[in-house]
Every structure is written in structure tokens, then in C-alpha cells.
Amino acid sequence: MRTIAAVYSNFSRMLLEDRIYEDPTISYTDICAALHVAPSDFDEYLKKEMGMNGSEILQSFQKLLTLQAITHTREIFK
């Protein structure tokens, strides 16, 4: 049985190394299914560790990606 800390480590890798948030079709539920953890159980852990649930974390990464694209576009048109 994998520990929730191992799931958290894999979730972090998926975001930071694999950049899974770049695929707009991937949901937090999909990520939890791949990690073999219930979203509600993992959310409880994430809230304690990060102060946000998994959907909020994924949305934050996706928002950063959008902001990077806007900044890049502005640089092209200068």
C-alpha cells in the first residue's frame, strides 16, 4: 500500500516535471485516478500541506501557464 506522502510526491512530480497541467483535458479527478487515490482523501492531505485542494492547485498551475503565454505574446508585439 502506498502512503499518502508517496502519492503527494508523485503528484508533485506530475506537476513540476511532467507538466501535466499543460493538457487542458486533464482534470484533478483524472490525476487522482492515475495515482490510485480518492480525490476527497487526497484533498484532505493537500489542504493540510498546501492550504488548497487539488483542483485549486491544478487551476493555479494552469493560470500560471496562461499568464506566461500572455507575457510572451506581449513581448512579440513590442
Number of C-alpha atoms within 10 A of each C-alpha: 4 9 9 15 11 12 16 16 11 15 19 13 13 15 15 12 10 11 13 19 23 14 9 9 8 12 16 17 15 12 19 19 12 11 19 11 17 11 19 13 11 18 20 14 18 17 12 10 11 11 13 16 19 24 14 13 17 19 15 14 17 18 13 12 13 13 12 12 12 11 10 11 11 10 9 7 6 5
